[in-house]
Protein backbone atom coordinates (compact mmCIF):
# COMPACT_ATOMS: atom_id res chain seq x y z
CA UNK A 1 0.00 0.00 0.00
CA UNK A 2 1.53 3.32 -1.05
CA UNK A 3 1.49 6.41 1.13
CA UNK A 4 -0.19 9.60 -0.09
CA UNK A 5 2.24 11.78 1.89
CA UNK A 6 4.58 13.88 -0.26
CA UNK A 7 8.27 12.88 -0.32
CA UNK A 8 10.54 14.51 2.26
CA UNK A 9 12.54 17.44 0.86
CA UNK A 10 15.35 18.34 3.23
CA UNK A 11 15.80 21.76 1.63
CA UNK A 12 12.13 22.73 1.23
CA UNK A 13 12.26 25.33 4.00
CA UNK A 14 15.72 26.67 3.14
CA UNK A 15 14.43 29.80 1.32
CA UNK A 16 12.16 30.68 4.25
CA UNK A 17 14.78 30.04 6.94
CA UNK A 18 17.29 32.00 4.88
CA UNK A 19 14.92 34.96 4.61
CA UNK A 20 14.35 35.33 8.36
CA UNK A 21 17.78 34.25 9.64
CA UNK A 22 20.32 36.17 7.55
CA UNK A 23 21.30 38.38 10.44
CA UNK A 24 20.95 42.04 11.46
CA UNK A 25 20.12 44.31 8.56
CA UNK A 26 19.75 41.44 6.11
CA UNK A 27 16.94 39.23 7.40
CA UNK A 28 13.30 40.06 6.79
CA UNK A 29 9.84 38.91 7.74
CA UNK A 30 8.00 36.44 5.53
CA UNK A 31 5.09 37.63 3.47
CA UNK A 32 1.68 36.21 4.30
CA UNK A 33 1.87 33.96 1.25
CA UNK A 34 5.37 32.74 2.13
CA UNK A 35 4.36 32.00 5.71
CA UNK A 36 1.35 30.01 4.56
CA UNK A 37 3.47 27.98 2.13
CA UNK A 38 6.16 27.34 4.77
CA UNK A 39 3.64 26.04 7.29
CA UNK A 40 1.94 23.84 4.69
CA UNK A 41 5.32 22.24 3.97
CA UNK A 42 5.70 21.56 7.69
CA UNK A 43 2.17 20.23 8.14
CA UNK A 44 2.24 17.83 5.21
CA UNK A 45 5.59 16.37 6.21
CA UNK A 46 7.58 17.68 3.24
CA UNK A 47 9.90 19.80 5.39
CA UNK A 48 12.62 18.30 7.54
CA UNK A 49 11.83 18.52 11.29
CA UNK A 50 15.17 20.24 11.94
CA UNK A 51 14.31 22.95 9.44
CA UNK A 52 10.84 23.40 10.95
CA UNK A 53 12.40 23.88 14.38
CA UNK A 54 14.92 26.34 13.00
CA UNK A 55 12.23 28.43 11.35
CA UNK A 56 9.94 28.55 14.38
CA UNK A 57 12.72 29.40 16.83
CA UNK A 58 14.28 32.11 14.63
CA UNK A 59 10.84 33.67 14.21
CA UNK A 60 10.38 33.61 17.98
CA UNK A 61 13.74 35.29 18.50
CA UNK A 62 13.11 38.00 15.89
CA UNK A 63 9.45 38.51 16.76
CA UNK A 64 6.64 37.60 14.38
CA UNK A 65 4.80 40.01 12.09
CA UNK A 66 1.06 40.16 11.57
CA UNK A 67 1.55 38.94 8.00
CA UNK A 68 3.43 35.87 9.23
CA UNK A 69 0.81 35.04 11.86
CA UNK A 70 -2.01 35.49 9.32
CA UNK A 71 -0.19 33.28 6.80
CA UNK A 72 0.26 30.52 9.35
CA UNK A 73 -3.43 30.81 10.27
CA UNK A 74 -4.31 30.47 6.58
CA UNK A 75 -2.37 27.21 6.44
CA UNK A 76 -4.21 25.89 9.52
CA UNK A 77 -7.66 26.77 8.18
CA UNK A 78 -10.30 24.15 9.00
CA UNK A 79 -12.61 22.51 6.48
CA UNK A 80 -16.07 23.59 5.41
CA UNK A 81 -17.68 20.98 7.69
CA UNK A 82 -16.45 22.90 10.73
CA UNK A 83 -17.61 26.26 9.39
CA UNK A 84 -21.13 24.99 8.76
CA UNK A 85 -21.60 24.99 12.54
CA UNK A 86 -21.81 28.81 12.27
CA UNK A 87 -20.87 29.97 15.78
CA UNK A 88 -21.38 33.61 16.67
CA UNK A 89 -18.38 33.83 19.01
CA UNK A 90 -14.94 32.24 18.75
CA UNK A 91 -13.35 31.68 22.18
CA UNK A 92 -9.82 30.19 22.04
CA UNK A 93 -8.08 28.74 25.10
CA UNK A 94 -4.36 28.13 24.56
CA UNK A 95 -2.89 29.10 27.91
CA UNK A 96 0.86 29.54 27.84
CA UNK A 97 1.34 29.68 31.61
CA UNK A 98 1.59 26.68 33.91
CA UNK A 99 0.20 28.31 37.04
CA UNK A 100 -3.20 29.87 37.42
CA UNK A 101 -6.46 29.35 39.25
CA UNK A 102 -9.76 27.83 38.28
CA UNK A 103 -11.08 28.43 34.73
CA UNK A 104 -13.87 30.83 35.72
CA UNK A 105 -14.06 31.99 32.09
CA UNK A 106 -16.01 28.81 31.32
CA UNK A 107 -18.90 30.23 33.34
CA UNK A 108 -18.64 33.52 31.42
CA UNK A 109 -18.87 31.62 28.13
CA UNK A 110 -21.83 29.62 29.47
CA UNK A 111 -23.55 32.86 30.53
CA UNK A 112 -23.14 34.34 27.05
CA UNK A 113 -24.44 31.14 25.47
CA UNK A 114 -27.45 31.23 27.79
CA UNK A 115 -28.41 34.53 26.15
CA UNK A 116 -28.70 32.71 22.81
CA UNK A 117 -25.26 33.45 21.34
CA UNK A 118 -23.57 30.41 19.77
CA UNK A 119 -20.19 30.09 21.53
CA UNK A 120 -17.43 27.84 20.19
CA UNK A 121 -14.64 27.24 22.69
CA UNK A 122 -11.53 25.48 21.41
CA UNK A 123 -8.13 24.81 22.86
CA UNK A 124 -5.18 22.84 24.07
CA UNK A 125 -4.10 23.17 27.67
CA UNK A 126 -1.19 20.87 28.43
CA UNK A 127 -0.85 22.19 31.98
CA UNK A 128 -4.54 22.92 32.58
CA UNK A 129 -6.35 19.61 32.93
CA UNK A 130 -9.01 21.28 35.07
CA UNK A 131 -10.46 23.01 31.98
CA UNK A 132 -11.52 19.81 30.26
CA UNK A 133 -12.29 18.17 33.59
CA UNK A 134 -14.80 20.94 34.38
CA UNK A 135 -16.74 20.72 31.11
CA UNK A 136 -19.06 17.76 31.93
CA UNK A 137 -20.20 19.23 35.23
CA UNK A 138 -21.05 22.54 33.55
CA UNK A 139 -23.05 20.98 30.74
CA UNK A 140 -20.58 22.11 28.05
CA UNK A 141 -20.36 19.34 25.44
CA UNK A 142 -17.12 18.35 23.73
CA UNK A 143 -17.42 18.29 19.92
CA UNK A 144 -14.89 16.28 17.92
CA UNK A 145 -16.31 16.88 14.43
CA UNK A 146 -17.93 19.69 12.52
CA UNK A 147 -21.29 17.95 12.59
CA UNK A 148 -21.03 17.42 16.34
CA UNK A 149 -20.18 21.08 16.83
CA UNK A 150 -23.19 22.18 14.82
CA UNK A 151 -25.49 19.83 16.74
CA UNK A 152 -24.13 21.02 20.10
CA UNK A 153 -24.57 24.68 19.20
CA UNK A 154 -28.10 23.96 18.01
CA UNK A 155 -29.01 22.31 21.30
CA UNK A 156 -27.01 24.18 23.96
CA UNK A 157 -25.46 27.18 22.14
CA UNK A 158 -22.02 26.20 23.48
CA UNK A 159 -19.40 23.54 22.86
CA UNK A 160 -15.69 22.91 23.37
CA UNK A 161 -13.58 21.58 20.48
CA UNK A 162 -10.20 20.01 21.33
CA UNK A 163 -7.35 21.24 19.15
CA UNK A 164 -6.45 17.68 18.23
CA UNK A 165 -9.92 17.32 16.68
CA UNK A 166 -10.06 20.41 14.47
CA UNK A 167 -6.33 20.58 13.67
CA UNK A 168 -4.15 17.51 14.29
CA UNK A 169 -1.30 19.39 12.61
CA UNK A 170 -1.70 22.34 14.95
CA UNK A 171 -1.73 19.91 17.87
CA UNK A 172 1.60 18.43 16.76
CA UNK A 173 3.12 21.89 16.42
CA UNK A 174 2.00 23.26 19.77
CA UNK A 175 3.46 20.20 21.48
CA UNK A 176 6.89 21.10 20.09
CA UNK A 177 7.17 23.20 23.23
CA UNK A 178 7.97 19.91 24.94
CA UNK A 179 10.94 19.55 22.56
CA UNK A 180 12.16 23.16 22.44
CA UNK A 181 11.48 24.07 26.04
CA UNK A 182 9.99 27.29 24.64
CA UNK A 183 6.68 28.32 23.15
CA UNK A 184 6.55 29.23 19.48
CA UNK A 185 4.27 31.51 17.53
CA UNK A 186 1.81 28.62 17.14
CA UNK A 187 0.10 29.60 20.40
CA UNK A 188 -0.62 33.01 18.88
CA UNK A 189 -1.64 31.51 15.54
CA UNK A 190 -4.20 29.26 17.20
CA UNK A 191 -5.65 32.19 19.14
CA UNK A 192 -6.25 34.23 15.99
CA UNK A 193 -7.20 31.37 13.65
CA UNK A 194 -11.00 31.57 14.15
CA UNK A 195 -11.28 28.06 12.68
CA UNK A 196 -15.08 27.92 12.55
CA UNK A 197 -15.65 31.32 10.94
CA UNK A 198 -17.36 33.16 13.82
CA UNK A 199 -18.31 36.80 13.30
CA UNK A 200 -16.83 37.83 16.66
CA UNK A 201 -13.78 36.75 18.62
CA UNK A 202 -12.30 37.10 22.09
CA UNK A 203 -8.62 36.49 22.73
CA UNK A 204 -6.36 36.50 25.76
CA UNK A 205 -2.65 37.28 25.68
CA UNK A 206 0.11 36.38 28.12
CA UNK A 207 2.64 39.04 27.06
CA UNK A 208 1.22 42.58 26.63
CA UNK A 209 3.23 43.21 23.44
CA UNK A 210 1.14 40.61 21.63
CA UNK A 211 -2.06 42.65 21.94
CA UNK A 212 -1.10 44.88 19.03
CA UNK A 213 0.14 41.93 16.99
CA UNK A 214 -3.14 40.07 17.43
CA UNK A 215 -5.17 43.18 16.63
CA UNK A 216 -3.22 43.78 13.43
CA UNK A 217 -3.53 40.12 12.46
CA UNK A 218 -7.28 40.19 13.04
CA UNK A 219 -7.61 43.21 10.77
CA UNK A 220 -5.54 41.48 8.07
CA UNK A 221 -7.81 38.45 8.29
CA UNK A 222 -10.95 40.53 7.85
CA UNK A 223 -12.14 40.30 11.45
CA UNK A 224 -14.36 43.22 12.43
CA UNK A 225 -15.22 42.42 16.05
CA UNK A 226 -12.39 41.25 18.27
CA UNK A 227 -11.78 41.84 21.97
CA UNK A 228 -8.29 41.25 23.44
CA UNK A 229 -7.04 41.51 27.02
CA UNK A 230 -4.09 40.35 29.07
CA UNK A 231 -5.40 37.51 31.19
CA UNK A 232 -3.79 35.15 33.69
CA UNK A 233 -1.98 32.42 31.80
CA UNK A 234 -3.08 34.03 28.55
CA UNK A 235 -6.78 33.19 28.96
CA UNK A 236 -9.54 35.63 28.06
CA UNK A 237 -10.47 36.34 31.65
CA UNK A 238 -10.96 39.71 33.35
CA UNK A 239 -9.54 40.33 36.80
CA UNK A 240 -12.30 42.35 38.51
CA UNK A 241 -9.89 43.99 40.95
CA UNK A 242 -7.78 45.62 38.24
CA UNK A 243 -8.19 48.32 35.63
CA UNK A 244 -7.93 46.54 32.29
CA UNK A 245 -6.84 47.95 28.94
CA UNK A 246 -8.86 46.57 26.04
CA UNK A 247 -7.51 46.09 22.55
CA UNK A 248 -8.95 44.74 19.32
CA UNK A 249 -11.61 45.84 16.86
CA UNK A 250 -15.23 46.86 17.05
CA UNK A 251 -17.09 47.28 13.77
CA UNK A 252 -13.68 47.30 12.10
CA UNK A 253 -12.27 50.20 14.14
CA UNK A 254 -9.41 49.74 16.60
CA UNK A 255 -10.47 49.57 20.24
CA UNK A 256 -9.15 52.14 22.70
CA UNK A 257 -10.98 51.38 25.94
CA UNK A 258 -10.21 50.96 29.61
CA UNK A 259 -12.38 48.75 31.79
CA UNK A 260 -12.43 49.97 35.37
CA UNK A 261 -11.97 47.65 38.34
CA UNK A 262 -15.23 46.07 39.47
CA UNK A 263 -14.17 45.12 43.00
CA UNK A 264 -12.06 46.80 45.67
CA UNK A 265 -10.44 43.51 46.53
CA UNK A 266 -7.03 42.03 45.85
CA UNK A 267 -6.90 38.48 44.56
CA UNK A 268 -4.68 36.97 41.91
CA UNK A 269 -6.35 34.89 39.20
CA UNK A 270 -3.33 32.60 39.36
CA UNK A 271 -3.80 31.82 43.04
CA UNK A 272 -3.75 28.03 43.46
CA UNK A 273 -6.49 26.12 45.18
CA UNK A 274 -10.11 25.47 44.42
CA UNK A 275 -11.84 22.50 42.86
CA UNK A 276 -13.74 22.11 39.61
CA UNK A 277 -16.90 21.73 41.69
CA UNK A 278 -16.49 25.35 42.82
CA UNK A 279 -17.49 26.46 39.33
CA UNK A 280 -20.65 24.42 39.49
CA UNK A 281 -21.47 25.64 42.99
CA UNK A 282 -21.10 29.28 42.00
CA UNK A 283 -23.41 28.79 39.00
CA UNK A 284 -26.04 26.96 41.03
CA UNK A 285 -25.95 29.51 43.84
CA UNK A 286 -24.66 27.05 46.45
CA UNK A 287 -21.67 29.33 47.02
CA UNK A 288 -21.52 33.11 47.22
CA UNK A 289 -18.16 34.45 46.05
CA UNK A 290 -18.46 38.11 45.06
CA UNK A 291 -15.00 38.23 43.49
CA UNK A 292 -15.59 35.16 41.33
CA UNK A 293 -19.04 36.43 40.34
CA UNK A 294 -17.59 39.78 39.26
CA UNK A 295 -14.90 37.91 37.31
CA UNK A 296 -17.55 35.90 35.46
CA UNK A 297 -19.90 38.80 34.70
CA UNK A 298 -17.03 41.16 33.86
CA UNK A 299 -15.56 38.67 31.40
CA UNK A 300 -18.98 37.94 29.91
CA UNK A 301 -19.55 41.69 29.45
CA UNK A 302 -16.47 41.95 27.24
CA UNK A 303 -17.62 38.98 25.17
CA UNK A 304 -21.05 40.58 24.80
CA UNK A 305 -19.35 43.79 23.68
CA UNK A 306 -17.43 41.84 21.02
CA UNK A 307 -20.74 40.34 19.89
CA UNK A 308 -22.18 43.88 19.67
CA UNK A 309 -24.97 42.76 21.99
CA UNK A 310 -24.70 46.09 23.80
CA UNK A 311 -23.74 49.55 22.48
CA UNK A 312 -20.95 50.20 24.98
CA UNK A 313 -18.99 48.78 27.89
CA UNK A 314 -21.28 50.07 30.65
CA UNK A 315 -24.36 48.64 28.94
CA UNK A 316 -22.55 45.35 28.33
CA UNK A 317 -21.65 45.12 32.03
CA UNK A 318 -25.25 45.81 33.04
CA UNK A 319 -26.47 43.19 30.57
CA UNK A 320 -24.03 40.59 31.92
CA UNK A 321 -25.15 41.23 35.50
CA UNK A 322 -28.79 40.91 34.46
CA UNK A 323 -28.04 37.63 32.67
CA UNK A 324 -26.31 36.34 35.80
CA UNK A 325 -29.30 37.13 37.96
CA UNK A 326 -31.65 35.47 35.45
CA UNK A 327 -29.47 32.42 34.71
CA UNK A 328 -30.97 28.95 34.86
CA UNK A 329 -29.28 27.73 38.03
CA UNK A 330 -30.56 24.19 37.56
CA UNK A 331 -29.30 23.85 33.99
CA UNK A 332 -26.47 21.54 35.02
CA UNK A 333 -26.06 17.79 34.40
CA UNK A 334 -27.52 15.66 37.15
CA UNK A 335 -29.70 18.42 38.52
CA UNK A 336 -33.43 18.62 38.21
CA UNK A 337 -35.00 21.89 37.19
CA UNK A 338 -37.13 23.45 39.88
C-alpha positions in Angstrom: 0.0 0.0 0.0 1.5 3.3 -1.1 1.5 6.4 1.1 -0.2 9.6 -0.1 2.2 11.8 1.9 4.6 13.9 -0.3 8.3 12.9 -0.3 10.5 14.5 2.3 12.5 17.4 0.9 15.4 18.3 3.2 15.8 21.8 1.6 12.1 22.7 1.2 12.3 25.3 4.0 15.7 26.7 3.1 14.4 29.8 1.3 12.2 30.7 4.2 14.8 30.0 6.9 17.3 32.0 4.9 14.9 35.0 4.6 14.4 35.3 8.4 17.8 34.3 9.6 20.3 36.2 7.6 21.3 38.4 10.4 20.9 42.0 11.5 20.1 44.3 8.6 19.7 41.4 6.1 16.9 39.2 7.4 13.3 40.1 6.8 9.8 38.9 7.7 8.0 36.4 5.5 5.1 37.6 3.5 1.7 36.2 4.3 1.9 34.0 1.2 5.4 32.7 2.1 4.4 32.0 5.7 1.3 30.0 4.6 3.5 28.0 2.1 6.2 27.3 4.8 3.6 26.0 7.3 1.9 23.8 4.7 5.3 22.2 4.0 5.7 21.6 7.7 2.2 20.2 8.1 2.2 17.8 5.2 5.6 16.4 6.2 7.6 17.7 3.2 9.9 19.8 5.4 12.6 18.3 7.5 11.8 18.5 11.3 15.2 20.2 11.9 14.3 23.0 9.4 10.8 23.4 11.0 12.4 23.9 14.4 14.9 26.3 13.0 12.2 28.4 11.4 9.9 28.6 14.4 12.7 29.4 16.8 14.3 32.1 14.6 10.8 33.7 14.2 10.4 33.6 18.0 13.7 35.3 18.5 13.1 38.0 15.9 9.5 38.5 16.8 6.6 37.6 14.4 4.8 40.0 12.1 1.1 40.2 11.6 1.5 38.9 8.0 3.4 35.9 9.2 0.8 35.0 11.9 -2.0 35.5 9.3 -0.2 33.3 6.8 0.3 30.5 9.4 -3.4 30.8 10.3 -4.3 30.5 6.6 -2.4 27.2 6.4 -4.2 25.9 9.5 -7.7 26.8 8.2 -10.3 24.1 9.0 -12.6 22.5 6.5 -16.1 23.6 5.4 -17.7 21.0 7.7 -16.4 22.9 10.7 -17.6 26.3 9.4 -21.1 25.0 8.8 -21.6 25.0 12.5 -21.8 28.8 12.3 -20.9 30.0 15.8 -21.4 33.6 16.7 -18.4 33.8 19.0 -14.9 32.2 18.7 -13.3 31.7 22.2 -9.8 30.2 22.0 -8.1 28.7 25.1 -4.4 28.1 24.6 -2.9 29.1 27.9 0.9 29.5 27.8 1.3 29.7 31.6 1.6 26.7 33.9 0.2 28.3 37.0 -3.2 29.9 37.4 -6.5 29.4 39.2 -9.8 27.8 38.3 -11.1 28.4 34.7 -13.9 30.8 35.7 -14.1 32.0 32.1 -16.0 28.8 31.3 -18.9 30.2 33.3 -18.6 33.5 31.4 -18.9 31.6 28.1 -21.8 29.6 29.5 -23.5 32.9 30.5 -23.1 34.3 27.0 -24.4 31.1 25.5 -27.4 31.2 27.8 -28.4 34.5 26.1 -28.7 32.7 22.8 -25.3 33.4 21.3 -23.6 30.4 19.8 -20.2 30.1 21.5 -17.4 27.8 20.2 -14.6 27.2 22.7 -11.5 25.5 21.4 -8.1 24.8 22.9 -5.2 22.8 24.1 -4.1 23.2 27.7 -1.2 20.9 28.4 -0.9 22.2 32.0 -4.5 22.9 32.6 -6.3 19.6 32.9 -9.0 21.3 35.1 -10.5 23.0 32.0 -11.5 19.8 30.3 -12.3 18.2 33.6 -14.8 20.9 34.4 -16.7 20.7 31.1 -19.1 17.8 31.9 -20.2 19.2 35.2 -21.0 22.5 33.6 -23.0 21.0 30.7 -20.6 22.1 28.1 -20.4 19.3 25.4 -17.1 18.3 23.7 -17.4 18.3 19.9 -14.9 16.3 17.9 -16.3 16.9 14.4 -17.9 19.7 12.5 -21.3 17.9 12.6 -21.0 17.4 16.3 -20.2 21.1 16.8 -23.2 22.2 14.8 -25.5 19.8 16.7 -24.1 21.0 20.1 -24.6 24.7 19.2 -28.1 24.0 18.0 -29.0 22.3 21.3 -27.0 24.2 24.0 -25.5 27.2 22.1 -22.0 26.2 23.5 -19.4 23.5 22.9 -15.7 22.9 23.4 -13.6 21.6 20.5 -10.2 20.0 21.3 -7.3 21.2 19.1 -6.5 17.7 18.2 -9.9 17.3 16.7 -10.1 20.4 14.5 -6.3 20.6 13.7 -4.2 17.5 14.3 -1.3 19.4 12.6 -1.7 22.3 15.0 -1.7 19.9 17.9 1.6 18.4 16.8 3.1 21.9 16.4 2.0 23.3 19.8 3.5 20.2 21.5 6.9 21.1 20.1 7.2 23.2 23.2 8.0 19.9 24.9 10.9 19.5 22.6 12.2 23.2 22.4 11.5 24.1 26.0 10.0 27.3 24.6 6.7 28.3 23.1 6.6 29.2 19.5 4.3 31.5 17.5 1.8 28.6 17.1 0.1 29.6 20.4 -0.6 33.0 18.9 -1.6 31.5 15.5 -4.2 29.3 17.2 -5.7 32.2 19.1 -6.3 34.2 16.0 -7.2 31.4 13.7 -11.0 31.6 14.2 -11.3 28.1 12.7 -15.1 27.9 12.6 -15.6 31.3 10.9 -17.4 33.2 13.8 -18.3 36.8 13.3 -16.8 37.8 16.7 -13.8 36.7 18.6 -12.3 37.1 22.1 -8.6 36.5 22.7 -6.4 36.5 25.8 -2.7 37.3 25.7 0.1 36.4 28.1 2.6 39.0 27.1 1.2 42.6 26.6 3.2 43.2 23.4 1.1 40.6 21.6 -2.1 42.7 21.9 -1.1 44.9 19.0 0.1 41.9 17.0 -3.1 40.1 17.4 -5.2 43.2 16.6 -3.2 43.8 13.4 -3.5 40.1 12.5 -7.3 40.2 13.0 -7.6 43.2 10.8 -5.5 41.5 8.1 -7.8 38.5 8.3 -10.9 40.5 7.9 -12.1 40.3 11.4 -14.4 43.2 12.4 -15.2 42.4 16.0 -12.4 41.3 18.3 -11.8 41.8 22.0 -8.3 41.2 23.4 -7.0 41.5 27.0 -4.1 40.4 29.1 -5.4 37.5 31.2 -3.8 35.2 33.7 -2.0 32.4 31.8 -3.1 34.0 28.5 -6.8 33.2 29.0 -9.5 35.6 28.1 -10.5 36.3 31.6 -11.0 39.7 33.3 -9.5 40.3 36.8 -12.3 42.3 38.5 -9.9 44.0 41.0 -7.8 45.6 38.2 -8.2 48.3 35.6 -7.9 46.5 32.3 -6.8 47.9 28.9 -8.9 46.6 26.0 -7.5 46.1 22.5 -8.9 44.7 19.3 -11.6 45.8 16.9 -15.2 46.9 17.1 -17.1 47.3 13.8 -13.7 47.3 12.1 -12.3 50.2 14.1 -9.4 49.7 16.6 -10.5 49.6 20.2 -9.2 52.1 22.7 -11.0 51.4 25.9 -10.2 51.0 29.6 -12.4 48.7 31.8 -12.4 50.0 35.4 -12.0 47.7 38.3 -15.2 46.1 39.5 -14.2 45.1 43.0 -12.1 46.8 45.7 -10.4 43.5 46.5 -7.0 42.0 45.9 -6.9 38.5 44.6 -4.7 37.0 41.9 -6.3 34.9 39.2 -3.3 32.6 39.4 -3.8 31.8 43.0 -3.7 28.0 43.5 -6.5 26.1 45.2 -10.1 25.5 44.4 -11.8 22.5 42.9 -13.7 22.1 39.6 -16.9 21.7 41.7 -16.5 25.3 42.8 -17.5 26.5 39.3 -20.6 24.4 39.5 -21.5 25.6 43.0 -21.1 29.3 42.0 -23.4 28.8 39.0 -26.0 27.0 41.0 -26.0 29.5 43.8 -24.7 27.1 46.4 -21.7 29.3 47.0 -21.5 33.1 47.2 -18.2 34.5 46.1 -18.5 38.1 45.1 -15.0 38.2 43.5 -15.6 35.2 41.3 -19.0 36.4 40.3 -17.6 39.8 39.3 -14.9 37.9 37.3 -17.5 35.9 35.5 -19.9 38.8 34.7 -17.0 41.2 33.9 -15.6 38.7 31.4 -19.0 37.9 29.9 -19.5 41.7 29.5 -16.5 41.9 27.2 -17.6 39.0 25.2 -21.1 40.6 24.8 -19.4 43.8 23.7 -17.4 41.8 21.0 -20.7 40.3 19.9 -22.2 43.9 19.7 -25.0 42.8 22.0 -24.7 46.1 23.8 -23.7 49.6 22.5 -20.9 50.2 25.0 -19.0 48.8 27.9 -21.3 50.1 30.7 -24.4 48.6 28.9 -22.5 45.4 28.3 -21.6 45.1 32.0 -25.3 45.8 33.0 -26.5 43.2 30.6 -24.0 40.6 31.9 -25.1 41.2 35.5 -28.8 40.9 34.5 -28.0 37.6 32.7 -26.3 36.3 35.8 -29.3 37.1 38.0 -31.6 35.5 35.4 -29.5 32.4 34.7 -31.0 28.9 34.9 -29.3 27.7 38.0 -30.6 24.2 37.6 -29.3 23.8 34.0 -26.5 21.5 35.0 -26.1 17.8 34.4 -27.5 15.7 37.1 -29.7 18.4 38.5 -33.4 18.6 38.2 -35.0 21.9 37.2 -37.1 23.5 39.9 
